[in-house]
Amino acid sequence: MWFSFWRSRDRFSLEELRYLTDLLKKIQVVNEVNKDFVIEALRSIAEIVTYGDQHDPTFFEFFMEQQLLGDFVRILKISKTVSVAIQLLQTMSIMIQNFRSEHSIYFLFSNEHVNYLITYSFDFNNEELLSYYISFLRAISGKLNKSTISLLVKTQNDEVISFPLYTEAIRFAFHEENMVRIAVRALTLNVYHVGDEAVNRYVTSGSLADYFSNLVTYFRKQCVALDGLVSRASQNPCPESTSSILASIDEIEDFLYYFSDVISSGVPNLGRLITDNMLQILIFPLLLPSLGTEPTKGSFIGATTSLYLICCILRIVKTKDLANSIAVAFFCSPNDFIKTSQYTPNGNINGHELTHERRQLDNGSLGIEEDTGRLRVCIPNSSDSSQASTAEDVPTTHCNDGSRYALSEQLLSYIINGSEIQVSGSLTVLATLLQTKELDESMLDALGILPQRKQHKKLLLQALVGEGQDEEQLFSWESSSAKDGAFNVIDGYLQHLKGEYSISCSCREAGVSPRVHRLQVIDALLSLFCRSNISAETLWDGGWLLHQLLPYSEVEIGVHRLNMLKDSYENCTNSLLLEVRGIWPDLLLTVLVDEWKKCRKAIEASSPCKEPKCMLLQSTKSSSDGESSLSAGERMRETVKMFVLHHQLQIVCSGGSLPDQLPLNSAIDPIENSRALTSGIEVTVPRAGTEISLADAVPCRIAFERGKERHFCFLAILRGAAGWLLLAEELPLKNKSGILRVAAPLSGCNPKIDDKHSKWLHLRIRPSTLPFVDPCKYDGYGKGKTRALIDGRWTLAFRDEESCKSALSMIVEKMDHLRDEVGRRLDSLLNLNRPVK
């Protein structure tokens, strides 16, 4: 019988469908003997019916008349093999995904066969079967609308009491396989986007609402896992640890985007469910306490990981309640968020809860059991508003018990005294808060990070509607209406925290004038710019933030703050001048012009350039030793970036606008270039094979390979702010002329006559460029497409001591001229007694 199945027929015909149906109905048991036929029959039926749905309606009419869905279920019941179940799920998925006719979909969903398949007890230990089952569920969800969803639910008194597709899917929401979790999230979103009111009430009520708290609990455990990766990477940085961190970051951000999609789906109460759970399970008990200065070991995650997660939540999950609840929490102490159960008699924090989570992670478990008890209650202090201070006297506010600072002050403490990664994280959090559109502007004002243009715009609007003061008060830093407005908003949100989450603020931060907070932030940033142990890249982020906050006159900033910045600027200038006499003076101007444009773009950008995840990744340093030219080049670039930032801040703080180009003196071509012109070198970079004059050249010998000594004529030339060491072969038929064979940079050659052989001259030959100057030649720092970026060594042997000294004098003279030329070009930039306007 089975061999007749393979006879030649038109595959996509009603005759073929009828033939397959007859054979399938005769099947009474499925075993190893006939399973291949059954699998092929199911696959062929799916193809033929799908073809008929798109080309000939009689195919699907036959499918309905024969009740083939019932035969599919019967085959599943009598099957003894997993492969048939897999094929059946695949068959259903193919038909559901490819049916274009709504009539066909209605028929598939209009009986209990689909729900039976959804709730069937498959052996999910088989990974392949689970994969096809999840695909089957997702295919169904892709066809949901307000008409079809009613076919898959059971109702009583117009209320949904059963929805197998949803309830069975969320069982796998925390499966170990990432693709399964992603499919479940996509399915739930398809359900939420249908917009059926009865279904919406069903998924947000009763035990099903626990799905969202379990989601946040699972997400919390992922955050703890990320912190473990970051901690291990800080102790033992390697490419593998970076890859693991990036993979964890991707999953965390995907989860947050899922939260955002769920909230924006339009289902009532979903936003409130997710917001409440995120605050009570993740943000209040874990992230915010982790920002404290002295968290007990094992109790919280690292401050850096916490800063990153807060930034991600604010950037991705865009809800007003969540954003403002996080922002107002920065007026509280870390102790205000610690649960009563975490306190021990000696005043330390019990680390059992998070230690248990870490132990679960180490065992490969991400369970969802979690104690979501209420947070402890603090006795609120009276709303005492401190008086406005002068621009030169910025008070520091503390918690009432004196044991902890407010979180906003902790951020500033990190900026002033923290490590590089803490500075970067704190700046990113402040920048993220400043850019969060869901935050009330009064909240930003109270935190001291409301951009000055928005502050003036708000006061101007108040004046236009008759709420403002006179012109002098309107454009001052402080106005009573602005202060009162900010305090009222903050007080409202603090009362909300107390009423909804039993959190009371034990600090007096909220009563302080917004002006005081603004001055505290500016002071912290100016202190940051004076730090020498922070990279220029991080300081540029601080420059962006300062540019957002700066007022419009020097008086409002304060004289002592300008002096702080000026002193730091002078230090940067001195460091830059040292680079003029360093290894890379010939590239100094090029790097200076390039970094000026980059810094200006970074400071004036609408948002910081760096992604929040950068704070979790260890910066890769060059493996070169401290004496190499590569290390010197990187140091030169860092010095230039520092100088450029400080110079631009001098301009910005004085109320000026940043010019497009640096005020450098123009290049000249006088005596310094005479030897280059005399030698016939008219281009900036000499090329091998060029005929040059050897009038001033000194004969020498050099061996580039062992035992292969070659004779050359040595010459040092200067072309503008670039110098070169040349080796040329003399032309026998042309007096005082030769062919250039080798050219190397003059700068950094460090000439030295050998101590034992007075006719030998040692030269260090550095690369002609750097990776960041000419990135097309390099894949990355120190990794070229052709060869590594390393220093070379030349040892030139001359005929006598006088020739050797002559060559040395030639090099020293040209190096002095080159440095003088670079210094002359910098004169107009550096000889400034006051900032350029």
C-alpha positions in Angstrom: 0.0 0.0 0.0 2.8 2.4 1.0 4.5 2.1 -2.4 1.5 3.4 -4.2 2.0 6.6 -2.3 5.1 7.3 -4.4 3.4 7.0 -7.8 3.7 9.9 -10.2 0.8 12.4 -9.9 0.2 16.1 -10.0 1.3 17.2 -6.5 -0.9 20.3 -6.3 -4.2 18.8 -7.3 -7.5 17.9 -5.6 -7.0 14.3 -6.7 -3.7 14.2 -4.8 -5.3 15.8 -1.7 -8.2 13.3 -1.8 -5.7 10.4 -2.2 -3.6 11.5 0.8 -6.7 12.1 2.9 -8.0 8.6 2.2 -4.7 7.0 3.2 -4.4 9.1 6.4 -7.9 8.2 7.6 -7.0 4.5 7.3 -4.1 4.9 9.7 -5.0 3.2 13.1 -1.7 3.3 14.7 1.6 5.2 14.1 4.8 3.3 14.8 8.3 2.9 13.4 7.0 1.0 10.3 4.6 3.7 8.9 5.8 6.9 10.6 7.7 8.0 7.5 4.5 7.8 5.4 2.5 9.7 8.0 5.2 12.4 8.2 5.3 12.8 4.4 1.5 12.8 4.2 1.2 15.6 6.8 3.8 17.7 5.1 2.2 17.2 1.6 -1.3 18.0 2.9 0.0 21.3 4.4 1.6 22.2 1.1 -1.5 21.4 -1.0 -4.0 23.1 1.3 -1.8 26.2 1.5 -1.5 26.2 -2.3 -5.3 25.9 -2.6 -5.9 28.7 -0.1 -4.1 31.0 -2.5 -5.2 29.6 -5.8 -8.3 27.4 -5.6 -10.9 27.6 -2.8 -12.1 24.0 -3.5 -9.0 22.6 -1.9 -9.8 24.2 1.5 -13.5 23.3 1.1 -12.5 19.7 0.8 -10.2 20.1 3.8 -13.2 21.4 5.9 -15.6 18.7 4.6 -13.2 15.9 5.5 -12.6 17.4 9.0 -8.8 16.9 8.5 -8.0 18.9 11.6 -9.8 16.2 13.6 -7.7 13.5 11.8 -4.5 15.5 12.7 -5.5 15.3 16.4 -6.4 11.6 16.1 -3.0 10.9 14.5 -1.3 12.7 17.4 -3.2 10.6 19.9 -2.2 7.3 18.3 1.4 8.3 17.5 4.2 6.6 19.4 7.0 8.7 18.0 8.2 12.2 18.6 9.0 12.8 14.9 5.2 12.7 14.0 4.4 15.2 16.7 7.1 17.5 15.4 5.8 17.2 11.8 2.2 17.8 13.0 3.3 21.0 14.7 5.2 22.1 11.7 2.2 21.3 9.4 -0.1 23.5 11.5 2.5 26.3 11.7 2.9 26.3 7.9 -0.8 26.4 7.3 -1.5 29.2 9.8 1.4 31.3 8.7 0.6 31.0 5.0 -3.2 31.2 4.9 -4.2 34.5 3.4 -8.0 34.0 3.6 -9.6 35.1 6.8 -12.2 32.4 6.2 -9.5 29.8 6.4 -8.1 31.2 9.6 -11.6 31.4 11.1 -12.2 27.7 10.3 -8.9 26.6 11.9 -9.6 28.6 15.1 -13.4 28.0 15.3 -13.2 24.5 16.9 -11.3 23.2 19.9 -8.7 21.4 17.8 -6.2 24.2 18.0 -6.7 24.7 21.8 -6.4 20.9 22.2 -3.0 21.0 20.4 -1.9 24.0 22.5 -2.7 22.2 25.8 -1.5 18.7 24.7 1.1 17.1 26.9 4.0 17.1 24.6 7.4 15.8 25.8 9.2 19.2 26.1 12.4 17.5 27.1 12.9 17.1 23.4 14.4 20.5 22.4 13.4 20.1 18.7 9.8 19.5 19.6 9.8 22.4 22.0 11.1 24.7 19.2 8.3 23.6 16.8 5.7 24.0 19.6 6.8 27.6 20.4 6.8 28.3 16.6 3.3 26.9 16.5 2.1 29.2 19.3 3.8 32.2 17.8 2.2 31.5 14.4 -1.2 31.5 16.0 -0.5 34.8 17.8 0.5 36.4 14.4 -3.1 35.9 13.2 -4.8 37.4 16.2 -7.3 40.2 15.8 -10.4 41.2 17.6 -12.4 38.6 15.6 -10.1 35.7 15.8 -9.0 36.0 19.4 -12.6 35.4 20.6 -12.4 31.9 19.0 -9.5 30.9 21.2 -10.9 32.0 24.6 -13.6 30.8 26.9 -15.9 33.3 28.4 -18.5 33.5 31.2 -20.7 36.5 31.7 -18.7 38.4 29.1 -15.5 37.8 31.1 -12.6 35.6 29.8 -12.0 32.7 32.1 -9.6 30.7 29.9 -7.0 31.6 27.2 -4.7 28.6 26.7 -2.6 30.3 24.1 -1.5 32.9 26.5 -1.3 30.8 29.7 0.7 28.0 28.0 3.1 30.4 26.4 4.1 32.3 29.5 5.1 29.0 31.1 8.2 29.3 28.9 8.8 32.9 29.6 11.9 32.1 31.6 13.2 29.1 29.6 16.9 28.7 29.5 16.9 28.9 25.7 17.0 32.6 24.6 15.1 32.0 21.4 12.2 30.5 23.3 12.1 33.5 25.6 12.1 35.9 22.6 9.3 34.0 21.0 7.2 34.1 24.1 7.7 37.9 24.4 6.7 38.3 20.8 3.5 36.2 21.4 2.5 38.2 24.4 2.9 41.5 22.6 0.7 40.2 19.8 -1.9 39.4 22.4 -1.7 42.9 24.0 -1.8 44.7 20.7 -5.1 43.1 19.8 -6.9 45.5 22.2 -9.7 43.2 23.3 -11.0 44.7 26.6 -12.0 41.3 28.1 -8.7 39.8 27.3 -6.9 42.8 28.7 -8.7 42.4 32.0 -7.9 38.7 32.0 -4.1 39.1 31.5 -3.8 41.8 34.2 -6.0 40.1 36.9 -5.5 37.4 39.4 -2.5 35.1 39.2 -1.7 36.1 35.6 -0.7 39.5 36.9 2.2 37.7 38.7 3.7 37.2 35.2 4.9 40.8 35.3 6.4 40.6 38.8 8.1 37.4 37.8 9.4 39.2 34.7 11.0 41.9 36.8 12.3 39.4 39.3 13.9 37.4 36.5 15.3 40.7 35.1 16.7 41.5 38.4 18.6 38.3 38.4 20.0 39.1 35.0 21.2 42.4 36.4 23.0 40.5 39.3 24.5 38.2 36.7 25.8 41.2 34.7 27.4 42.6 37.8 29.2 39.4 38.4 30.6 39.5 34.9 31.7 43.1 35.3 33.3 42.3 38.7 35.3 39.3 37.2 36.3 41.3 34.2 37.7 44.1 36.4 39.9 41.5 38.1 40.9 39.6 35.0 40.2 41.6 31.8 40.3 39.6 28.6 38.4 39.5 25.3 36.2 36.7 26.5 35.0 38.7 29.5 34.2 41.6 27.2 32.2 39.4 24.9 30.3 37.9 27.9 29.5 41.4 29.2 28.2 42.6 25.8 26.0 39.5 25.4 24.5 40.1 28.8 24.0 43.8 28.0 22.2 42.9 24.8 19.8 40.6 26.7 19.2 43.2 29.4 18.4 45.9 26.8 16.2 43.5 24.9 14.2 42.9 28.1 13.8 46.7 28.7 12.6 47.2 25.2 10.1 44.5 25.8 8.9 46.3 28.9 8.6 49.5 26.8 6.6 47.7 24.1 4.3 46.2 26.7 3.6 49.6 28.2 3.0 51.2 24.9 0.6 48.4 23.8 -2.3 50.4 25.2 -3.5 47.8 27.7 -4.8 49.6 30.8 -2.9 48.9 34.0 0.0 47.2 32.3 2.1 50.4 32.6 1.3 50.6 36.3 2.0 46.9 36.9 5.4 47.1 35.3 6.3 50.5 36.9 5.3 49.3 40.4 7.2 46.0 40.1 10.3 47.6 38.7 10.4 50.1 41.5 9.6 47.6 44.3 11.7 44.6 43.1 14.6 46.2 41.3 15.1 49.9 41.6 14.3 50.7 45.3 15.7 47.6 47.0 18.8 47.0 44.7 19.9 49.7 42.3 19.6 52.8 44.4 21.1 51.4 47.6 24.0 50.1 45.5 25.0 53.8 45.0 26.0 54.2 48.6 29.6 54.8 49.6 29.9 51.8 51.8 27.6 48.9 50.8 28.0 45.8 52.8 29.8 43.0 50.8 27.3 40.7 49.2 24.3 42.9 49.8 24.2 45.0 46.6 25.6 45.1 43.1 28.5 47.4 42.1 27.8 51.1 41.8 29.0 51.1 38.2 26.5 48.4 37.2 23.8 50.2 39.1 24.5 53.5 37.3 24.4 51.7 33.9 21.1 50.0 34.7 19.5 53.3 35.9 20.6 54.9 32.6 19.2 52.1 30.5 15.8 52.1 32.3 15.4 55.9 31.9 16.5 55.7 28.2 14.3 52.8 27.2 11.3 52.5 29.5 9.8 55.9 28.9 7.0 56.5 31.4 6.5 59.6 33.4 5.8 57.9 36.7 8.9 55.7 36.5 11.2 58.5 35.4 10.0 61.0 38.1 10.0 58.3 40.8 13.6 57.5 40.0 14.6 61.2 39.8 12.9 62.2 43.1 14.6 59.2 44.8 18.0 61.0 44.3 16.9 63.4 47.1 16.9 60.4 49.5 19.6 58.5 51.3 20.5 55.0 50.3 19.3 53.9 53.7 15.8 55.1 52.9 15.4 52.2 50.5 16.8 49.3 52.6 14.2 46.9 53.8 13.6 46.5 57.5 14.5 42.8 57.1 17.9 43.7 55.9 18.9 45.5 59.2 20.7 43.6 61.8 21.3 44.7 65.5 24.8 45.9 64.7 23.6 48.2 62.0 25.0 46.3 59.1 23.0 45.2 56.1 22.1 41.5 55.8 23.6 40.2 52.6 21.6 36.9 52.6 19.1 37.9 49.9 21.6 38.9 47.2 24.1 36.2 48.2 21.3 33.7 47.6 20.7 35.2 44.1 24.4 35.0 43.3 24.4 31.3 44.4 21.5 30.6 42.2 23.4 32.2 39.3 26.5 30.2 40.0 24.3 27.0 39.9 22.9 28.0 36.5 19.5 28.8 38.0 17.4 31.9 37.4 14.4 31.2 39.6 11.7 33.7 40.0 10.9 33.4 43.7 11.4 36.7 45.4 10.5 38.4 48.6 8.7 41.6 47.5 7.9 42.9 50.9 7.2 46.5 51.6 10.1 48.9 52.1 10.9 50.4 55.5 9.2 53.6 56.6 11.3 56.6 57.7 9.9 59.4 59.8 9.9 62.4 57.4 11.5 65.7 58.5 9.6 68.9 58.2 9.9 70.6 54.9 12.6 73.0 55.8 13.9 75.1 53.0 17.4 76.4 53.3 18.0 80.0 52.3 19.6 80.9 49.0 23.3 81.3 49.2 25.7 83.5 47.3 27.6 82.3 44.2 30.7 81.9 46.3 29.1 80.0 49.2 27.6 76.6 48.2 26.4 74.7 51.2 26.5 70.9 51.4 23.3 69.2 52.6 23.4 66.0 54.5 21.0 63.4 55.8 19.5 64.1 59.2 21.3 61.2 60.8 24.6 62.3 59.3 25.4 58.8 58.2 24.8 59.1 54.5 24.6 61.7 51.8 21.6 62.0 49.5 22.0 60.0 46.2 22.3 63.3 44.2 25.3 64.2 46.4 26.7 60.7 46.0 26.8 61.2 42.2 28.7 64.5 42.7 31.0 62.8 45.1 31.9 60.2 42.5 32.6 63.0 40.0 34.9 64.8 42.4 36.7 61.9 44.0 35.6 58.7 42.3 37.4 56.4 39.9 37.4 56.9 36.1 34.5 54.4 35.8 32.5 56.0 38.6 33.0 59.5 37.1 31.9 58.2 33.7 28.8 56.5 35.2 27.8 59.5 37.2 28.1 61.9 34.2 26.1 59.5 32.1 23.3 59.3 34.7 23.1 63.1 35.0 23.1 63.5 31.2 20.4 60.8 30.9 18.2 62.6 33.5 18.7 65.9 31.7 17.6 64.3 28.4 14.7 62.4 29.8 11.7 64.1 28.2 9.3 62.4 30.6 10.8 64.2 33.6 9.1 67.3 34.9 11.3 70.4 34.3 10.9 71.3 37.9 12.5 68.0 38.8 15.5 68.8 36.7 15.6 72.3 38.2 15.6 70.9 41.7 18.4 68.5 40.8 20.4 71.4 39.4 20.6 70.1 35.9 17.9 72.0 34.1 19.6 73.5 31.0 19.9 77.2 31.3 18.0 77.8 28.0 15.0 75.9 29.4 15.3 77.9 32.7 15.1 81.2 30.9 12.3 79.9 28.7 10.2 78.9 31.7 10.7 82.2 33.4 9.9 84.1 30.3 6.6 82.2 29.9 5.8 83.0 33.6 6.4 86.6 32.8 4.2 86.5 29.7 1.2 85.1 31.7 1.7 87.6 34.5 3.4 85.3 37.1 6.9 86.6 36.8 8.8 89.5 38.3 10.6 92.4 36.8 13.3 92.0 34.2 16.1 91.9 36.7 14.5 89.1 38.6 13.4 87.3 35.5 16.9 86.7 34.1 18.5 86.1 37.5 19.6 82.7 38.7 17.1 82.7 41.5 13.4 83.5 41.5 10.9 82.8 44.3 8.4 81.4 41.8 10.9 79.0 40.3 12.0 77.8 43.7 8.5 77.4 45.0 7.4 75.6 41.9 10.3 73.1 42.0 9.7 72.5 45.7 6.0 71.8 45.2 6.7 69.3 42.4 9.3 67.5 44.5 7.1 67.4 47.6 4.3 65.9 45.5 6.5 63.1 44.3 8.0 62.5 47.7 4.5 62.2 49.1 3.7 59.7 46.3 6.7 57.6 47.3 5.5 57.6 50.9 1.9 56.7 50.0 2.5 54.1 47.3 5.8 52.6 48.3 6.2 53.4 52.0 9.4 55.3 51.4 10.1 58.5 53.3 13.0 60.8 52.5 15.3 61.3 55.6 17.4 64.0 53.9 16.7 67.7 53.6 17.8 67.9 50.0 14.4 68.6 48.6 14.1 71.9 50.5 17.2 73.4 49.2 17.1 76.0 46.5 17.5 74.8 42.9 20.2 77.4 42.5 22.3 75.7 45.2 22.0 72.3 43.5 23.0 73.9 40.2 26.1 75.5 41.8 27.0 72.2 43.4 26.9 70.4 40.0 29.0 73.1 38.3 31.5 73.0 41.2 31.8 69.3 40.9 32.3 69.5 37.1 35.0 72.2 37.5 36.7 70.1 40.2 36.6 67.2 37.7 38.4 69.3 35.0 41.2 69.9 37.5 41.8 66.1 38.0 44.8 64.6 36.3 43.8 61.0 36.7 40.7 61.1 34.5 40.9 60.5 30.8 40.1 63.3 28.3 37.4 61.2 26.8 35.5 61.2 30.1 36.2 64.9 30.7 34.6 65.6 27.3 31.4 64.2 28.7 31.8 66.5 31.6 32.3 69.4 29.1 29.1 68.5 27.4 27.2 68.6 30.7 28.8 71.9 31.7 27.9 73.5 28.4 24.3 72.5 29.0 24.2 74.2 32.4 26.3 77.3 32.0 24.6 80.7 32.5 25.2 83.7 30.3 27.8 85.7 32.2 31.0 85.3 34.1 29.6 86.9 37.2 27.0 84.2 37.7 29.6 81.5 37.5 31.8 83.0 40.1 35.4 84.3 40.1 36.9 81.5 42.1 35.4 78.9 39.7 36.9 80.7 36.7 40.2 80.8 38.4 40.1 77.0 39.0 39.4 76.5 35.4 42.1 78.9 34.4 44.8 77.2 36.5 43.9 73.8 35.0 44.0 75.4 31.5 47.5 76.7 32.2 48.6 73.2 33.3 47.3 71.8 30.0 49.1 74.5 28.1 52.4 73.6 29.7 51.8 70.0 28.9 51.1 70.8 25.3 54.3 72.8 25.1 56.3 69.8 26.3 54.9 67.8 23.4 56.4 70.4 21.0 59.8 69.0 22.1 58.5 65.4 22.2 58.5 62.6 19.7 55.6 63.7 17.6 55.9 67.5 17.0 55.4 67.0 13.3 51.9 65.6 13.9 51.0 67.8 16.8 49.3 70.5 14.7 47.4 67.9 12.7 46.1 66.2 15.8 45.3 69.6 17.4 43.1 70.7 14.4 41.4 67.3 14.3 40.7 67.1 18.0 39.5 70.7 18.1 36.7 69.8 15.6 35.8 66.6 17.5 35.7 68.4 20.9 33.6 71.2 19.5 31.2 68.7 18.0 31.0 66.7 21.2 30.4 69.7 23.5 27.7 71.2 21.2 26.1 67.9 20.4 22.4 67.3 21.3 23.5 64.3 23.4 26.7 62.8 24.7 28.6 60.7 22.2 29.2 57.6 24.4 26.7 54.8 25.0 25.9 54.0 28.6 27.4 50.5 28.2 30.9 52.0 27.7 31.1 52.5 31.4 31.1 48.7 31.9 33.8 47.9 29.4 37.4 48.2 30.4 39.3 50.5 28.0 41.8 48.7 25.9 45.3 50.2 26.3 48.2 49.7 24.0 50.5 46.8 24.9 53.5 48.9 24.0 56.0 49.8 26.7 56.3 53.3 28.0 59.3 54.2 25.8 57.8 53.4 22.4 56.7 56.0 20.0 53.2 54.6 20.0 52.8 55.2 23.7 54.2 58.7 23.2 51.8 59.3 20.4 48.8 58.2 22.5 50.1 60.4 25.3 50.4 63.3 22.9 46.8 62.8 21.7 45.6 62.7 25.3 47.4 65.9 26.1 45.9 67.6 23.0 42.4 66.5 23.9 42.9 67.9 27.4 44.1 71.2 26.1 41.4 71.5 23.5 38.7 70.9 26.1 40.1 73.4 28.5 40.6 76.0 25.8 37.0 75.6 24.6 35.7 75.8 28.1 37.5 79.0 28.6 35.7 80.4 25.6 32.3 79.0 26.6 32.5 80.2 30.3 33.2 83.7 29.1 30.1 83.7 27.0 31.9 83.4 23.7 31.1 81.0 20.8 33.4 78.3 19.6 35.2 79.1 16.3 35.2 76.5 13.6 38.9 76.6 13.2 41.8 77.0 15.6 43.6 80.4 15.6 46.9 79.1 14.4 49.6 81.1 12.6 49.9 80.4 9.0 52.7 78.3 7.6 55.7 80.0 6.0 58.3 78.7 3.6 61.6 80.6 4.3 65.1 79.5 5.2 63.9 76.4 7.1 62.8 74.8 3.9 65.8 75.8 1.8 67.6 72.5 2.1 64.4 70.6 1.1 64.0 72.8 -2.0 67.7 72.6 -2.8 67.4 68.8 -2.6 64.6 68.8 -5.1 61.9 67.8 -2.5 58.8 69.8 -3.2 56.3 67.5 -1.6 55.5 67.1 2.1 56.2 63.4 2.2 59.3 62.3 0.2 58.8 59.3 -2.1 61.3 56.5 -2.9 62.7 56.7 -6.4 62.7 60.5 -6.5 65.9 62.1 -7.9 67.3 64.6 -5.3 70.4 66.8 -4.9 73.2 65.5 -2.7 75.0 68.8 -2.3 74.8 68.7 1.5 74.7 64.9 2.0 77.1 62.9 4.1 78.3 59.5 2.8 77.6 56.5 5.1 77.0 52.8 5.4 74.1 50.8 6.8 73.1 47.2 6.9 69.3 46.5 6.8 70.1 42.8 6.8 72.8 40.8 8.5 75.9 40.7 6.3 74.5 43.0 3.6 76.0 46.4 4.1 75.0 49.2 1.6 76.4 52.6 0.8 74.2 55.7 1.0 74.3 59.4 1.2 72.6 60.7 4.4 70.6 63.9 4.4 68.2 65.6 6.9 65.6 68.0 5.5 62.7 70.2 6.8 59.5 70.9 5.0 57.3 73.2 7.0 56.4 71.4 10.2 57.6 68.0 9.0 61.2 66.8 8.9 62.8 63.7 7.2 65.9 61.6 7.3 66.9 60.5 3.8 69.1 57.8 2.5 69.9 58.1 -1.2 72.1 56.2 -3.7 74.5 58.4 -5.6 74.1 58.5 -9.4 77.4 57.7 -11.0 76.9 59.7 -14.1 75.4 62.7 -12.4 77.5 64.7 -10.0 75.9 65.6 -6.6 72.7 63.8 -7.5 71.1 60.6 -6.3 67.9 58.5 -6.1 66.0 58.5 -2.8 65.7 55.0 -1.5 64.6 55.4 2.1 62.8 58.2 4.0 62.1 58.2 7.7 60.6 60.8 10.1 63.1 63.3 11.7 61.1 63.8 14.9 61.7 61.3 17.6 64.9 60.0 16.1 66.9 60.6 19.3 70.4 60.8 17.6 73.3 59.5 19.6 77.0 58.8 18.7 78.1 55.4 19.9 80.1 55.5 23.1 82.8 53.1 21.8 82.7 53.8 18.1 82.8 57.5 17.4 82.0 57.0 13.7 78.7 55.3 14.4 75.4 57.3 14.8 72.4 55.6 16.4 68.9 56.7 15.3 65.5 55.6 16.5 63.1 55.4 13.5 59.4 55.8 14.5 56.5 55.3 12.2 55.5 58.1 9.9 52.0 58.3 11.3 49.7 57.1 14.0 46.6 54.9 13.8 44.2 57.7 14.9 45.7 60.1 12.4 45.6 57.7 9.4 43.0 55.1 10.4 42.7 53.7 6.8 46.1 52.1 7.2 45.3 50.4 10.5 42.6 48.0 11.9 43.2 49.3 15.4 45.8 50.7 17.7 49.1 49.0 17.1 47.6 46.6 14.5 48.3 47.5 10.9 47.0 45.8 7.8 50.5 45.0 6.7 52.7 45.1 9.8 52.7 46.1 13.4 53.3 49.7 14.4 56.8 49.4 16.0 60.0 51.5 16.3 63.0 50.7 14.2 66.7 51.4 14.7 69.3 52.7 12.3 73.1 52.6 13.0 74.9 54.7 10.4 78.6 54.2 9.9 80.5 57.2 8.6 84.0 57.6 7.1 85.4 59.6 10.0 84.4 61.3 13.3 83.9 64.7 11.6 81.4 63.2 9.1 79.5 61.6 12.0 79.4 64.9 14.0 78.4 66.7 10.8 75.4 64.4 10.4 74.5 64.8 14.1 74.7 68.6 13.8 72.5 68.5 10.7 69.8 66.4 12.6 69.9 68.6 15.7 69.7 71.8 13.7 66.7 70.5 11.7 64.9 69.3 14.8 65.4 72.7 16.5 64.0 74.4 13.4 61.0 72.0 13.3 60.2 72.7 17.0 60.5 76.4 16.5 58.2 76.3 13.5 55.6 74.3 15.5 55.9 76.7 18.4 55.5 79.7 16.1 52.3 78.2 14.6 51.0 77.8 18.2 51.8 81.4 19.3 48.5 82.9 18.5 46.7 80.1 20.3 48.8 79.9 23.4 49.8 83.5 24.1 46.4 84.5 25.4 46.1 86.3 28.7 42.4 85.9 28.7 39.9 83.6 26.9 39.2 84.3 23.2 35.8 85.7 22.5 
